[in-house]
């Protein structure tokens, strides 16, 4: 294993681990979770199904973090160029994806102003 491979592995682990850990914590949370962007999480009475809301948020972060590990696997299998393309797609597409999915979860699980 080359030094370059070790360095890339460490960087990807450092990038992926906090996202996966965040996902696990959110998946198991007993309180409503937030988006991790500084947005204040909803109150318990503002969510129709808190367990499903938390679990789906948690899975979102776990999948996003796991995508970084797949970048490494793609690079190992297909080379440097493939790894670069995969990581760029993961970072840019993933950010857009988690924002859109978070908004979808809010539309699905957050009570409307008149419902509270």
N, C-alpha and C positions, 0 to 999 in steps of 0.2 A: 504494500500500500504506500503510495507516494505521500509526501508532505502536503502537496496540493489537495489530495483527496481528504486527508485528515482535517485540514483547515476548512474546506468546504463542508465537510460533515459537521464540524463543530458549529459553524455559522448557521447551517440549516437547523441543527438541533436547538440552538439559542433562539432562532426565529419561531420554530414550531412549538417548542415546549410550553411557553406561556399561553399560547392560543389553545392548545389541547388541555392544559390544566384549567384555564378559564372555562372551557366548555364543560369539563367534568364538574367543576364547582357549580356552574349555573344549572347543569342537568340535575344535580342533587339538592339544589337550594330549596329551602322551606319558605323563602320570601320571594316576591317578584324580583326578577333580574332586570338590569339595565343593559344598555348597548355597549358599555365600556368606553364610550367616547366622552364621558362627563355628563351625559344625559341622565337626569334624575329618573330612577326606576319608578314605575307606576306603584300606586298603593294597592294593597291586597284586594280591596273592594272595587278597584277599577278594572279588574281582570275577570273574565268569565270562567276560564279554566286555567288556574295558575300552574298546575302541574304540567299540563300540556305546553303551555307558554314557555315555561322554564326549560323543559326537556328539549323543545324544538330550538330554542336559543342555544342551549348547550351543544346539541348536535351540530348546529351551524358552525360554531367555533371549533369543534373537534374536526369536522370535515375540512374547514379552512386550514387549520394547522397541519392536518395530514397531507394536504396538497403540497406543502413544502417538502415533505418526505418523498412524495411521488416525483417531485422535480429531481431529487437526487437519484432516484431509481432510474428515471428517464435518461439522465445524464450518464449514468453508469452503463446503461444498455445501448444508448444511441449516440453518445458523444457530447462534447461541450456545446455545440450549437443547439442541439435539441434541448439540453438542460437550460440554456439561456432563454430560449423561446418559451419553454414550459414555465420557468420561474417568472418571466415577465407576464405571461398569461395568468398565472396564479395570483401574482401580486395585484395587477391592475384589474383583471376580471374578478378576482376574489373580493376585492374591496367593493366594487360595484355590486357584486352578488350579495354580499352580507348586508349591505345597506338596503337593497331592494327587498331582501327576505325579511329583515327586521321590520321594515315598513309594512310588509304583508302580514306579519304576525301581529303587529299593532292593530291593523284594520280588522283582523279576524278575532282577536281575543280581548281587545280593550273595549270597555263599555262606552257607549256614546254618551254625550253630556246629558241627554234627557233620560237615559236609563239608570243613572246613579241615584 
